[in-house]
Amino acid sequence: MATISAVGPEDFADILAQTRAFIRKEVLPREQEIADTDSIPDDIRKNAAAMGLFGYAIPQEWGGLGLDLTQDVELAMEFGYTSLSLRSMFGTNNGIAGQVLVGFGTEEQKSRWLAGIASGEVVASFALTEPGAGSNPAGLRTKAVRDGDDWVITGEKRFITNAPLADLFVVFARTRPADENGTGIAVFLVPAATPGVEVAPKDRKMGQEGAWTADVHFADVRVPEAALVGGSEDVGYRAAMTSLARGRVHIAALAVGAAQRALDESVAYAATATQGGTPIGDFQLVQAMIADIATGVLAGRAMVREVAARYVSGADRRTGPSAAKLFCTEMVGKAADLAVQIHGGSGYLREVAVERIYRDVRLLRLYEGTSEIQRLIIGGGLVNAAKKSATAGGR
């Protein structure tokens, strides 16, 4: 079923322009401060909330802006132009955590949580990944056992974005082994203050300073029946896959924005830095590297826009998102590497933008499904579709 955006083209153009101005004027000049303090300044957070960025993908009836995915990716390309931790601050609210509630929550659950999520008063975290279950949730070991009118959750989650700041965890847990009735994977809404929820110290990562992740332990955490998303024990796997597919298109767009920044930094450097009195941009091999980055950006932007449109229309919500994430995140990795090369020794120094970009974008090929998982989804999906077609034709 196609999704109709609640925001028309003219209004969205204003939203996009305001977002671009906010990032270029307020965030870019403070990228080093974000890196040095490993945090987003409070005034930037408040301004982002006032602009509606914590809920841009949440429907208007729940207090959000109601943008569809074709509009989401345009914003994401702007978010990718600066420190990726900015996007991470409100990414789970709009994306993998918030969309579980939007797509699968009961009316009571939506009423209880979505307005706070959209305003930024509530930070929601998507608690799926575990030490032994990452890109494929079928391997979940966290358990939820019914006890009277309650559920008791026990397990450990890893690399949970915004966990140290979270007010609400969207927790995936197994209620029984998979059987003919379903996967046995449920999803629960667990307030961070619930007894038994323990958040470990934040992780020390290669990059993306200011974006906090941590392990989360659930030790006999008791929640009421009303915490079961959708009131079903089997909604979890579908909710995870649906949210992740949408998120993959968003991450692809984020990668395009980061690649555009790497390109702009490289062109500006090549035009001004000299070697032997000659601007390095006059050297053909430098021009070739710039050309490769620019080509990747153009291809990635076109791909993201087409895949987002097909997702919104319902034409493709599986292969396209995986293909976009695979191509764009691999592309930005190459773009960042070339950008450092163009900058020479300067590109290896902290406080130089391309050095930060190089570290920041490495994570994009890992989270919300690794590049290897995307290849399996794409290849396996196409082969399975051909098998079904062949079987149908044989009949």
C-alpha positions in Angstrom: 0.0 0.0 0.0 1.4 3.4 -1.0 2.0 5.9 1.8 0.8 9.5 1.2 3.0 12.2 2.8 1.3 14.7 5.0 3.7 17.4 3.8 3.4 18.9 0.4 6.3 19.9 -1.9 6.3 23.6 -1.0 6.2 23.0 2.7 8.9 20.3 2.4 11.1 22.6 0.4 11.0 25.0 3.4 11.8 22.2 5.9 14.7 21.1 3.7 16.1 24.6 3.4 15.8 25.2 7.1 17.6 21.9 7.8 20.4 22.7 5.4 20.9 26.2 7.0 20.8 24.7 10.5 23.5 22.2 9.6 25.7 24.5 7.6 25.5 27.5 10.0 25.1 25.9 13.4 26.6 22.4 13.3 29.5 22.5 10.9 31.4 25.2 12.8 31.2 23.1 15.9 32.2 19.7 14.6 35.5 19.8 16.4 33.8 20.6 19.6 31.5 17.6 19.2 34.5 15.4 18.5 36.5 16.8 21.5 33.7 16.5 24.0 32.1 13.3 22.6 28.7 14.9 22.9 26.2 17.1 21.1 25.9 20.5 22.7 22.7 21.2 24.5 21.8 24.2 22.4 22.1 22.2 19.2 19.9 19.5 20.7 17.3 22.1 21.7 17.3 23.7 18.3 16.9 20.4 16.6 14.0 19.5 18.8 12.3 22.9 18.1 12.7 22.3 14.4 10.8 19.0 14.7 13.8 16.8 13.8 13.2 14.3 16.6 9.9 13.5 14.9 10.1 14.3 11.2 9.2 10.7 10.2 6.4 10.4 12.9 2.9 11.0 11.6 1.4 14.4 12.2 -1.5 13.0 14.3 1.1 12.0 16.9 3.0 15.3 16.8 5.5 14.6 14.1 6.1 16.2 10.7 4.8 13.2 8.8 7.5 13.0 6.1 7.5 10.0 3.9 10.7 8.1 2.9 11.3 10.1 -0.3 11.4 13.2 1.9 13.3 11.5 4.7 16.2 10.7 2.3 16.5 14.3 1.3 17.0 15.3 4.9 19.3 12.4 5.5 21.6 13.6 2.7 21.9 16.9 4.6 22.5 15.1 7.9 25.3 13.1 6.3 27.1 16.3 5.4 28.2 16.9 9.0 29.2 14.8 12.1 27.1 11.6 11.9 26.4 11.8 15.6 24.0 14.7 14.9 21.7 12.3 13.0 22.2 9.6 15.6 20.8 11.9 18.3 17.3 11.7 16.8 17.8 8.8 14.3 16.3 6.0 16.4 13.3 8.2 17.3 12.4 8.6 13.6 13.8 5.3 12.4 14.1 1.8 13.7 12.6 2.4 17.1 9.9 4.9 16.3 8.8 3.1 13.2 8.1 -0.1 15.2 5.5 1.9 17.2 4.1 3.6 14.1 3.8 0.4 12.1 2.9 -2.1 14.8 1.9 -0.5 18.0 -1.6 -0.5 19.4 -3.5 2.8 19.6 -2.9 2.9 23.3 0.9 2.4 22.8 1.0 5.1 20.2 -0.9 7.5 22.4 1.4 6.8 25.3 4.7 7.2 23.6 4.7 8.8 20.1 4.1 12.4 21.1 7.0 12.4 23.4 9.2 10.6 20.9 8.3 13.2 18.2 9.1 16.2 20.5 12.3 14.7 21.7 11.1 14.5 25.3 11.5 10.7 25.0 14.6 9.1 23.5 13.8 5.7 22.1 16.4 3.0 21.6 16.1 0.0 19.3 17.3 -3.0 21.3 17.8 -5.9 18.8 21.5 -6.7 18.5 23.0 -9.2 20.9 26.5 -10.8 21.3 25.3 -13.8 19.2 22.6 -12.2 17.0 23.3 -9.1 14.9 22.1 -8.7 11.4 19.8 -11.7 11.6 17.3 -11.5 14.5 16.4 -15.2 14.1 19.3 -15.9 16.5 17.9 -14.0 19.4 18.6 -15.4 22.9 16.9 -12.7 25.0 13.9 -14.4 26.5 10.5 -13.1 27.6 8.4 -15.5 29.8 4.9 -14.9 30.8 4.3 -14.7 34.5 0.6 -14.1 35.4 -0.4 -10.9 33.7 3.2 -9.8 33.2 6.2 -10.6 31.1 9.6 -11.2 32.5 12.5 -10.3 30.2 16.1 -11.7 30.6 19.0 -11.1 28.3 21.8 -8.9 27.0 21.8 -6.4 24.1 24.9 -5.0 22.5 25.8 -1.8 20.6 22.5 -0.1 21.4 22.4 3.4 20.0 21.5 6.1 22.6 21.3 3.6 25.4 22.9 5.8 27.9 20.4 8.5 27.1 17.3 6.4 26.5 14.0 6.8 28.2 12.4 3.9 26.3 13.9 0.6 25.0 12.1 -1.2 22.1 13.2 -4.7 23.1 13.1 -7.8 20.9 12.9 -11.1 22.8 12.0 -14.7 22.1 8.9 -16.0 23.8 9.2 -19.6 22.4 11.0 -21.5 19.7 9.9 -20.8 16.1 7.1 -23.1 15.1 4.3 -23.4 12.5 2.5 -20.5 14.2 5.3 -18.0 13.8 8.8 -16.9 14.7 8.2 -16.6 18.4 9.9 -13.2 18.5 8.0 -10.5 20.3 8.9 -6.8 20.9 8.3 -5.0 24.1 8.2 -1.4 25.3 10.5 -1.2 28.3 10.9 2.2 30.1 14.6 2.7 31.0 13.7 3.2 34.6 12.2 -0.3 35.0 13.9 -2.3 37.7 16.4 -4.8 36.3 17.4 -2.6 33.3 21.1 -2.0 33.5 23.0 0.2 31.0 26.8 -0.4 30.8 29.3 2.4 30.3 29.2 3.8 26.8 31.4 2.2 24.2 34.7 3.7 23.0 34.4 3.6 19.2 36.6 4.3 16.2 34.6 7.3 15.2 31.2 9.0 15.4 32.1 10.9 18.6 29.0 12.2 20.2 26.9 9.2 19.2 26.7 7.0 22.3 26.2 3.3 22.3 26.3 0.7 25.1 25.4 -2.8 26.2 22.1 -3.1 28.0 21.3 -5.9 30.4 17.8 -7.1 31.3 17.8 -9.0 34.6 14.3 -10.4 35.2 12.7 -7.2 34.0 9.0 -7.3 34.6 6.6 -5.4 32.3 2.8 -5.6 32.0 0.9 -7.2 29.1 0.3 -3.7 27.7 4.1 -3.5 26.9 3.8 -6.2 24.3 3.8 -4.3 20.9 0.8 -5.0 18.9 -0.5 -7.4 21.6 1.1 -10.2 19.6 3.9 -12.6 20.5 4.8 -13.0 16.8 5.0 -9.4 15.6 8.7 -8.9 16.5 10.4 -10.4 13.5 8.2 -8.6 11.0 8.6 -5.3 12.9 12.3 -5.7 12.9 12.6 -6.5 9.2 10.2 -3.7 8.2 12.0 -1.1 10.3 15.4 -2.2 9.2 14.5 -2.1 5.5 13.3 1.4 5.8 16.3 2.3 7.8 18.6 0.9 5.2 17.4 3.5 2.6 18.0 6.2 5.2 21.5 5.0 5.9 22.2 4.9 2.2 21.2 8.6 1.9 23.3 9.4 4.9 26.3 7.9 3.1 25.6 10.0 0.0 25.6 13.2 2.2 29.0 12.2 3.7 30.4 11.4 0.3 29.3 14.9 -0.9 31.1 16.5 2.0 34.2 14.5 1.2 34.0 15.6 -2.4 33.5 19.3 -1.5 36.4 19.2 1.0 38.6 17.5 -1.6 37.8 20.0 -4.4 38.4 23.0 -2.2 41.7 21.6 -1.0 42.8 20.6 -4.5 42.1 24.1 -5.8 44.2 25.9 -3.1 46.9 23.5 -1.9 50.1 23.6 -4.1 52.9 21.3 -4.8 56.0 22.9 -6.4 54.0 26.0 -6.9 51.2 24.3 -8.8 47.7 23.7 -7.4 47.4 20.0 -6.9 44.0 20.1 -8.6 45.9 20.7 -11.9 47.4 17.3 -11.7 45.5 14.7 -13.7 45.7 11.9 -11.2 44.2 14.2 -8.5 41.4 15.1 -11.0 40.8 11.4 -11.6 40.3 10.8 -7.9 37.9 13.7 -7.7 36.1 12.4 -10.7 35.7 9.0 -9.0 34.2 10.5 -5.9 31.9 12.8 -7.9 30.6 9.9 -10.0 29.9 7.8 -6.9 27.9 10.7 -5.3 25.8 11.2 -8.4 25.1 7.5 -8.8 24.3 7.1 -5.1 21.9 10.1 -5.0 20.0 8.8 -8.0 19.8 5.3 -6.6 18.6 6.5 -3.2 15.9 8.6 -4.6 14.6 5.9 -6.9 14.7 3.2 -4.1 12.9 5.5 -1.7 10.1 6.2 -4.3 9.7 2.5 -4.9 9.5 1.9 -1.2 6.8 4.5 -0.7 4.8 3.1 -3.6 5.1 -0.4 -2.3 6.8 -1.7 -5.4 10.0 -2.9 -3.6 10.6 -2.9 0.1 13.3 -5.6 0.2 15.8 -5.8 -2.6 16.0 -2.1 -3.3 16.8 -1.0 0.3 19.5 -3.6 0.6 21.0 -2.7 -2.8 21.0 1.0 -1.9 22.6 0.4 1.5 25.2 -1.9 0.0 26.2 0.4 -2.9 26.1 3.7 -1.0 27.9 2.6 2.1 30.6 0.9 0.1 30.8 4.0 -2.2 31.3 6.4 0.7 34.1 4.2 2.1 36.0 4.6 -1.2 35.2 8.3 -1.4 36.5 8.9 2.1 39.7 7.0 1.3 40.3 9.0 -1.8 39.6 12.2 0.0 42.3 11.4 2.5 44.6 10.5 -0.4 44.0 13.8 -2.1 44.8 15.7 1.2 48.0 13.8 1.5 49.6 13.9 4.9 47.2 16.6 6.0 44.3 14.1 5.5 45.8 11.9 8.3 45.6 14.7 10.9 42.9 15.1 13.5 40.9 18.4 13.1 40.8 17.8 9.3 37.3 17.0 8.1 38.2 14.2 5.8 40.0 12.3 8.6 36.8 12.4 10.7 34.7 11.4 7.7 37.1 8.4 7.1 36.5 7.1 10.6 32.8 8.0 10.8 31.6 6.3 7.7 33.3 2.9 8.4 30.4 2.0 10.7 27.9 2.4 7.9 28.9 -0.9 6.3 28.3 -2.7 9.6 25.1 -1.6 11.4 21.5 -2.2 10.3 22.8 -5.1 8.4 26.4 -5.6 7.1 27.3 -5.4 3.5 27.6 -9.2 3.5 24.0 -9.6 4.7 22.8 -7.1 2.1 24.4 -9.3 -0.6 22.6 -12.3 0.8 19.3 -10.5 0.8 19.7 -9.3 -2.8 21.1 -12.4 -4.3 18.9 -14.8 -2.4 15.8 -12.8 -3.1 16.4 -12.7 -6.8 17.2 -16.5 -7.0 14.1 -17.4 -4.9 11.9 -15.3 -7.0 13.2 -17.0 -10.2 12.6 -20.4 -8.6 9.0 -19.5 -7.8 8.5 -18.2 -11.3 9.9 -21.4 -12.8 7.8 -23.6 -10.6 4.7 -21.6 -11.5 5.5 -21.8 -15.2 6.0 -25.6 -14.9 2.5 -26.0 -13.6 
